[in-house]
Amino acid sequence: MITGYLASSKAGHDKGKIFIITEEENEYVWLADGKTKTQSHPKKKKKKHIQIIKVYQDEEIRKRLLQKETIKDEEIRKVIKTYKKESIIQEEY
């Protein structure tokens, strides 16, 4: 189960962009960033076109997604922003 993990797009016009995986089904995942791709209108993408970020995940958000609860776009943006801040700090050391 990769629902709730962060992922980076490897292909397409959104290459390099960070998303949260809101749902998965067979070879597809639905991605949201809380801005252009919201929780209510996520992006459908093939699993082979994303890179899963395993070093960071918000357990609370992941649990809620797995239970099919609705998550606010602000929460998604906060998770992505926190990951970006932490990855910059780790790169400096």
C-alpha positions in Angstrom: 0.0 0.0 0.0 1.5 3.3 -1.1 -1.5 5.5 -0.3 -0.4 8.4 1.8 3.2 8.4 0.6 4.7 11.4 -1.1 5.7 10.9 -4.8 7.7 12.8 -7.4 6.5 12.8 -11.0 9.1 11.3 -13.3 7.3 12.1 -16.6 5.0 14.5 -18.2 4.6 18.3 -17.9 4.6 18.0 -14.1 8.0 16.2 -14.0 9.8 16.8 -10.7 6.7 18.0 -8.9 5.8 16.6 -5.4 2.4 15.1 -4.8 0.7 12.9 -2.1 -0.8 9.6 -3.3 -4.5 9.8 -2.3 -5.5 6.5 -3.8 -4.1 3.5 -5.8 -5.7 1.0 -8.1 -3.8 -1.6 -10.1 -1.2 0.3 -12.2 -2.6 3.7 -11.4 -2.4 6.2 -8.6 -4.3 9.4 -7.9 -2.1 12.4 -6.9 -2.9 15.6 -5.2 -0.8 18.7 -4.4 -3.5 20.8 -2.7 -3.1 23.6 -5.4 -3.7 22.6 -9.0 -4.6 19.0 -8.2 -6.9 19.1 -5.3 -8.2 16.3 -3.1 -11.6 16.5 -4.9 -9.9 16.5 -8.4 -6.7 14.5 -8.2 -4.4 13.6 -11.1 -4.5 10.0 -12.4 -1.1 8.7 -13.3 0.6 5.4 -14.0 2.7 4.0 -11.2 5.7 3.7 -13.5 5.7 7.5 -14.0 6.2 8.3 -10.3 9.0 8.0 -7.8 7.8 7.2 -4.3 9.5 9.1 -1.5 9.9 6.7 1.3 11.9 8.8 3.6 8.9 11.0 4.6 5.3 10.4 5.2 2.7 11.9 7.6 1.3 8.9 9.5 -1.9 10.8 10.5 -2.7 11.8 6.9 -1.8 8.3 5.7 -4.1 6.7 8.2 -7.0 9.0 7.2 -6.5 8.3 3.5 -6.5 4.6 4.1 -9.8 4.9 5.9 -11.2 6.9 3.0 -11.6 10.1 5.0 -11.6 13.5 3.3 -8.4 15.5 3.7 -8.3 19.3 3.3 -6.1 20.7 0.6 -4.4 22.9 3.2 -3.3 19.7 5.0 -1.8 18.3 1.7 0.0 21.6 1.1 1.4 21.5 4.6 2.7 18.0 4.3 4.5 18.7 1.0 5.9 22.0 2.4 7.2 20.2 5.5 8.9 17.6 3.3 10.5 20.2 1.1 11.9 22.1 4.2 13.3 18.9 5.7 14.9 17.7 2.5 16.6 21.1 2.1 17.9 20.9 5.7 19.2 17.4 5.1 21.0 18.4 1.9 22.9 21.2 3.8 24.5 18.6 6.1 
